[in-house]
Amino acid sequence: MATSNFGRKRRRKPGDLSSLRRSLWAAILTAEGLCDDADAAVRLRALHAMATLAGSYLKTLEIAELEQRIAALEAQAAQPSVRRVA
């Protein structure tokens, strides 16, 4: 007798920032392609999606930059400092 997994959903691994940026950029490109559609409703939805995605993409860029800056500061703080006594 075969068992079914209809009630169970498999958890996905948590994503990282770079994969999120790639996904958002792909979605922006898709929405950009829809901006030339003949249907005005499709164009309007595509423009709205692009505006929303652009905000999310900008936020991920800012977070990535902050993560890099924090990592650099942590690396600098981990190095032993040499003080000169005058």
C-alpha positions as CSV (number, residue, x, y, z in Angstrom):
1,M,0.0,0.0,0.0
2,A,1.5,3.3,-1.0
3,T,1.6,6.2,1.4
4,S,0.8,9.7,0.4
5,N,2.5,12.9,1.6
6,F,-0.4,15.2,0.9
7,G,-0.6,16.5,4.4
8,R,3.1,17.2,4.8
9,K,5.0,19.9,3.2
10,R,8.8,19.7,2.9
11,R,10.6,22.7,4.3
12,R,13.0,24.4,2.0
13,K,16.4,25.4,3.0
14,P,16.6,29.1,4.0
15,G,18.0,31.2,1.2
16,D,20.9,33.5,1.2
17,L,21.1,37.2,0.2
18,S,22.8,36.5,-3.1
19,S,20.1,34.1,-4.3
20,L,17.4,36.5,-3.2
21,R,19.1,39.3,-5.3
22,R,19.3,37.0,-8.3
23,S,15.6,36.0,-8.0
24,L,14.5,39.6,-7.6
25,W,16.6,40.7,-10.6
26,A,15.1,37.9,-12.7
27,A,11.6,39.1,-11.6
28,I,12.4,42.7,-12.5
29,L,13.6,41.6,-16.0
30,T,10.4,39.6,-16.5
31,A,8.2,42.5,-15.4
32,E,10.2,44.8,-17.7
33,G,9.4,42.5,-20.6
34,L,5.7,42.8,-19.9
35,C,5.8,46.6,-20.0
36,D,5.6,46.4,-23.8
37,D,2.4,44.2,-23.8
38,A,-0.5,45.3,-25.9
39,D,-2.9,45.1,-23.0
40,A,-3.0,48.2,-20.9
41,A,-3.9,46.2,-17.8
42,V,-0.9,43.9,-18.2
43,R,1.3,47.0,-18.6
44,L,-0.1,48.6,-15.5
45,R,0.4,45.5,-13.4
46,A,4.0,45.0,-14.8
47,L,4.9,48.6,-13.9
48,H,3.4,48.2,-10.4
49,A,5.4,45.0,-9.9
50,M,8.6,46.7,-11.1
51,A,8.1,49.5,-8.6
52,T,7.6,47.0,-5.8
53,L,10.5,44.8,-6.9
54,A,12.8,47.7,-7.3
55,G,12.2,48.7,-3.6
56,S,12.9,45.2,-2.5
57,Y,16.0,44.9,-4.7
58,L,17.4,48.2,-3.4
59,K,16.9,47.0,0.2
60,T,18.8,43.8,-0.5
61,L,21.6,45.8,-2.0
62,E,21.8,48.0,1.1
63,I,21.8,45.0,3.4
64,A,24.5,43.3,1.4
65,E,26.7,46.4,1.6
66,L,26.1,46.6,5.4
67,E,27.0,43.0,5.8
68,Q,30.2,43.5,3.9
69,R,31.1,46.6,6.0
70,I,30.3,44.8,9.3
71,A,32.5,41.8,8.2
72,A,35.4,44.2,7.4
73,L,35.0,45.9,10.8
74,E,34.9,42.5,12.6
75,A,38.0,41.4,10.8
76,Q,39.8,44.6,11.7
77,A,38.7,44.3,15.3
78,A,39.9,40.7,15.5
79,Q,43.4,41.7,14.5
80,P,45.7,42.5,17.5
81,S,46.4,46.2,17.5
82,V,49.8,47.6,18.2
83,R,50.0,50.7,20.2
84,R,52.9,53.1,20.1
85,V,53.9,54.8,23.3
86,A,55.4,58.2,22.8
